[in-house]
Amino acid sequence: MTTLTPSGSAADTPPTGTGSAAGHRGSLGDRFRARSRHRRTGRPRWESPAFWTLLAATAALYLYGLGASGYANSFYSAAAQAGGVSWKAFLFGSLDAGNAITVDKPPAALWPMALSVRLFGLGSWQILVPQALLGVASVGLLYSAVRRRTGPASALLAGALLALTPVAALMFRFNNPDALLCLLMVAALWCLGRAVEDARTKWLVLAGACFGVGFLAKALQAWLILPVAALVYLACGPTGLRRRIGQLLCGGLTTVVTAGWWVALVELWPASSRPYIGGSQENSFLELTFGYNGFGRLTGEETGSVGGGRGPGGAGGGMWGRTGPGRLFGDTIGGQIGWLLPAALLLLVVGLILTRRAARTDALRAAFLLWGGSLLITGATFSLMSGIFHEYYTVALAPYLAAVVAMGSAALWRERGRFRWSAVLAATAAGTAVWSFVLLGRATDWLPWLRWTVLAVGVVAACGLLAANVLPRTAGAAVAALALLAAVAGPVAFTLSTVNTPHTGSIVTAGPAVSRGGPPGMPGGTKGRPGPGQGAGPGQGAGQAPGAGQGAGQSQGAGPGQGGARGTPGTGKGGTQGAGAQRGMPPSPGDGAQGPGRREGAGGPGGGVGGLLNGSEVSAKAAALLRKNAASYTWAAAATGSQNAAGYQLATGLPVMAVGGFNGTDPYPTLAQFKKYVAQGRIHYFVAGSQGGPGAGRGTSSSISSWVTENYTEVKAGDTTFYDLTQPKRTATG
């Protein structure tokens, strides 16, 4: 298969020894390099146009219809809006320009979006385009990393596989922190690969910087692959052991400095003059890092979380799904990332076998260890963690998987002259086709012809690959192309479905709806089985869980805030997918006072109230009320829960205090603090009926809500009820 045939690697790649993996022909790495000597005098003519075509196609895919998702996750969009008008909010990652409370993550992932808002104003494209560009950069950097090992053809394959992974197409068109984290992890492994080539300390320092900035994007998740990176360089670095240890210490110090400056700033800054650290219970970023966002995610013991991690009978994962080795192959997660996962595991083993006799410093084997080890440790963590787990987390696996599949395919194709390896190649193709058949079958009534076509083409291609060692070059390339087509048809179809469907809310998934998956009642739950809280809730239409959109399209089991409506994938006619999304309501950030994708006056009693996972619906009358005399107040309003506050903030561009943070369970502000803000005339309105997560009713947010309703005058704006905190009732109590 010409698209898998290695044809070049780096000209400056040093020799990796003379050990032989295949007798007199030399090691696999030697043969890759021998085949690419022409690169010293120039690249193949087709390479540059192919590379730029790959990037252009990726950009077109990720930018297509991007504005349809509106503000996507209002939680992070509101923080980007705040950072776009306040440098203090930018520095701390505050949810509002009044700097009441931060998001529950470090702020680095917000900075590109906030800078875009500052430069170009607030809007859907201003927030989401930086995310799409991060995806294009990730594809380009992965191409470079794989090219240095197995040539430009396999590098093109790696880049294309990353771009076309369904969960990658989802998250590089969304505004969660995972997009920046993905790019930084690719960059870190690219630097490690360079260090294995020439043992220059600068590459270890740059890798350390990537890990440090990655920590500022998504905390400890960025360090999941640190042990793999350190051990691979310690084992394979082409220099003395003492120097390798010293270089790793330099890289580690760089990681600490690039991550630690911001942590030190937050911890040493007087708490009275900085925003409260959202997600923490003690206003401490270190507590947030090692508790709620750290070990709590592994054990399920997350103070302030929306739910525990203990399932029935002591099963791990609880409401987030059963833990174990099969988690990544499950009904909803499989369609996000699992298409090529079995092939990647097999090809990783093949790559390590083929390079087993190479020298210690062999760069190709080191690459298999780096990318494969990162795939294994990240996959194992996701499989076993008992705390909060969402399907979109698996985007972290996408570049590792793409690199392993591309390098392993190139290595295996190179060895096709031996029947045992052509048999492995055929088995990989057949197994991938069968697995795609299974995954496509989970999307009930969605393109039923595709699964049978994939199966038939895959089996035919596998039979042809059995004879790859005797087929003429052209025939062999045709057979391999069929195998590749069968392997990628499923994920490509899911990706196109994802691109054609707007996504909003806190919990989103790629691809069409599936028939089963996940824990009943939570995102991806069993079809037809209602989730906890399903039914009418405050501010919701009848039969809706808080934040659950309704529509005539296919639906997943909807739990709290999970969007039920899923339009026909691939048609571009589906509704917004995600928490709180409503079918047929395209977002329109610039449409008067309405928030993105929110229908004016669509709420039930109390109007305008969102859910735990979706932004509020804001009418033009409500927005006009908040804008009146807003300059006289630090916060135009206060609302329980970050998503509720975010909707009003994005609709008006004014600071809105999120009482209790994301879940409404953070102990900020206390009732005494809130009373002080009101007495100082810093908050104008309080939004009636604001909701938070489980436990919000037992915290300070409940006390504040009760105190407000007892002491202040109601004001109606359309269907929304506010309390004017400048107008006490005559019978008000202190």
Number of C-alpha atoms within 10 A of each C-alpha: 22 17 17 27 20 26 24 25 27 19 15 11 15 15 14 19 16 14 20 19 18 13 8 8 10 16 24 25 28 21 13 22 25 13 15 20 15 15 17 12 8 9 15 13 8 10 14 12 9 14 19 12 13 21 21 13 15 25 20 13 20 26 19 13 16 22 23 25 28 28 32 34 26 29 27 28 29 34 29 35 33 30 31 26 18 18 14 17 27 25 17 26 31 33 36 33 29 21 25 25 30 25 24 21 23 28 27 23 25 30 19 22 27 32 20 22 23 18 11 13 16 23 20 22 24 22 30 27 23 23 27 27 19 21 27 25 18 26 26 24 21 25 28 21 26 28 24 24 27 29 28 28 24 29 31 25 24 30 28 22 24 27 30 24 29 31 32 31 28 27 26 28 32 28 29 24 23 25 26 26 27 26 23 25 26 25 22 24 28 24 21 27 29 19 24 27 24 16 21 16 17 15 22 31 24 20 30 28 24 27 33 27 25 30 26 23 27 23 22 17 19 22 18 15 21 20 12 21 24 19 15 22 25 20 14 23 26 22 15 10 13 9 15 22 15 12 22 21 16 17 25 21 17 21 24 18 17 20 23 17 11 17 18 13 12 19 13 9 11 10 13 7 9 17 24 26 29 31 32 24 19 15 19 17 23 17 16 25 21 14 20 23 26 18 18 22 23 22 19 24 19 22 18 23 24 20 18 22 28 20 18 10 7 9 14 23 27 21 25 28 28 23 21 17 14 11 19 22 19 18 22 30 24 24 31 30 26 27 27 24 23 16 24 26 17 16 26 24 13 20 25 19 12 21 23 17 19 23 18 16 21 27 28 27 26 26 28 25 23 25 26 25 22 25 26 18 17 19 18 15 17 24 20 18 22 29 30 24 19 19 23 21 18 22 24 25 24 25 28 27 28 29 31 29 27 26 30 27 27 28 26 22 22 19 18 20 15 14 16 13 21 23 19 19 26 25 19 23 26 26 20 27 33 21 24 28 23 17 24 28 18 19 21 14 13 18 14 13 10 18 22 17 15 25 22 17 20 29 23 17 25 27 17 21 31 20 19 27 20 14 15 10 13 11 14 20 19 15 24 25 17 22 29 21 17 28 27 20 19 23 25 19 21 25 28 21 23 25 26 24 30 34 33 31 27 23 22 25 24 29 29 29 29 25 21 21 22 22 21 23 24 25 30 29 27 22 18 14 17 18 20 14 15 21 16 15 19 21 28 24 20 12 13 24 29 30 32 30 28 22 19 14 18 22 23 29 27 34 28 26 29 35 36 32 28 29 26 19 25 20 11 16 16 24 31 32 32 33 33 35 33 26 23 20 16 21 26 21 23 14 12 13 22 27 30 31 29 27 19 19 18 18 22 17 16 19 30 33 36 32 31 30 31 34 38 32 28 33 27 18 18 27 22 14 18 22 15 11 10 16 10 12 17 21 25 27 27 26 29 31 30 39 34 35 31 33 29 34 32 31 26 23 21 26 28 35 31 30 34 28 33 29 26 34 30 30 22 26 21 17 18 11 12 21 18 12 17 15 12 10 15 19 25 25 28 27 27 24 21 30 28 29 21 15 17 24 15 11 17 22 31 22 14 21 21 11 17 23 17 15 19 22 18 19 18 16 18 16 21 24 21 27 23 22 24 15 15 16 15 9 8 14 10 6
